[in-house]
Amino acid sequence: MANKYERSLFVSLHFNKSESPAATGIETYYASQKVLPLPQWTWAGFFTKPENNEIADTGENFAGYVQAALVSRTEGGNRGIKPKALYVVRHTKVPAILVEGGFISNVFEAQLIATPQYRDRIAAAVVEGVIQYSNTLPRPHLPPTQLAKASP
């Protein structure tokens, strides 16, 4: 769905699990490399090789803003931001991240995750990170507004 909208952001929220019950903390993944979808097929495309010179944002900066807000708001352990070849972040044209909001295999974190208050803190942190990242993006060029002239 995110690929349908040019100026969008994609966030996938998850909770982690580990073989080690001691594993703890929050981490955010971004694309190690993007695999952009090919444009829709056309007859013109049949005769010419499609060129995809578009350079996609891997989401690294986006991940950094969201991770910082998550750690600040939840006081969770900071496992950092990491590039990874996850399908949902690689195949999305727009900046995309996958957030792991804690470990359900850790008894303490599982108890936190089970509370609506903690999940609200995670949601508020993601929103904060989205806003902070969005404020760094160039604004779309809009045509100048024409002011109406008053009649004499």
N, C-alpha and C positions, 0 to 999 in steps of 0.2 A: 504494500500500500504506500509506503514512503517513497517509492520510486515514481509514483504518479504526480508528486508535488515537488517542484524545483526547490522551493525555499522551506524545507522541512528539516526536522531532526528526528533521529530514531533512537529510542531508548528501550532496551530489553531488560526487565528486572527479574533477578533470580536469587535463590539462596543456595549456598554451596553445601557440599557434603565431602567428607574425607574419611579415609580408613582410620586416621588418627583422631581420637576424640579431643585431643589437645589443640587441633587446628582452629584458628580464630582469625577474625578480621574481615575487612571489606576490601574488595579489589574491583577495578573497572578495566574492561578490555576494549580495545579498539582494533581496527583492521590492520594486520601486518602488511597487507596489500589488497587493493580493491579489484574485484572482477566485475566490471560494469556490464549490465545487460546490453545486448545488441539492440539497435533501433528496430522499430517495426519493419517487417519485410515489405518491400515495394517492388514493382517491376523495374524501376531504376536501379534498385539494389541488386537485382538479378544480373544486370549487365556490368556493374561496377563493384569493385571491392569496397565494402563499407569502411570508412575511416573513423576511428574513435580516438581522437586526439585529446579528449577531455581528461583532465587530471582531477581525480576525485580526492576530496578531503578524507584522510584515513580516520579522522575523529580523535587524533591524539590530544589536541588542545581541548576539545570538548570533554574528553575523558578526564583530563587534569582538573578542569573547573568542577565537574561533578564529584570527582573523588575528594577534592579538598573540602567541598561543602558537606559531603557524607561524613567524613572523619570529624569535622568540626561539630556538626549537629548531633551525631550519634555517640561521639567519644569512643568510637570503635577503633580497633587496631588498623593501622594503615598498611595494607599489603601492596599498595601502589597501583599504578596503571601499567598495563602490559599489552604489547601487540600480540595478536593471535589470529589464526586463520579460521575464525568461527563464521559459519555460513551467514548468519544474520547481520554481521557487520561488514563482511566482505562483499556481499551481493546487493548492497544498498548504495545507491548513487550519492545520497546525502551523508553528512557526518552521522555515524552510527556508533553506539556503544552498548556494551552488555555489562550490567552492574551485578555483582555478587554481594548481596547485602549482609552477609554473615554466614556462619556454618550451622546448619540444622543438626549436624552430628556432634556439636559441642553443646553440652548440657546447659551451660550458662547462656550462650547465644541463642539456643533454641527457645529458652524461656523468654528472652527478650523479644525474639521474632514473633512469638505467639501473642504479644500484647499489641492492641491497636495503637497505643501511644508510640511505640517504637516504630511501627510501620508508617505512622503519620510523620515521624521525624525523618524517615528515609524519603518519603514522598516530598516533604518540604525541602530537603537537601537537593533532590534531583531538580525540582523546580528552580531553586536558587542557582544551581549550576547551569541550567538551561538559560536562565536570564543573563547570568554573567557572561557565558559564552556568546549568546546572541548579541550582547552589547559590543563585542569585538568585531562583529561581521560588518562589512560595508553595506550601507543602505542601498536599496534598489534605486536606480535613477528614475525619477518620476518627472513627467513634463511639468513645467511651471504652471502654477495655478493662475487663472485669469480672474482678476477682480472685476466685479460688476461696477460699472460707473453709474453714479446717481444721475437721475434726470434733472436738468436745470429747472 
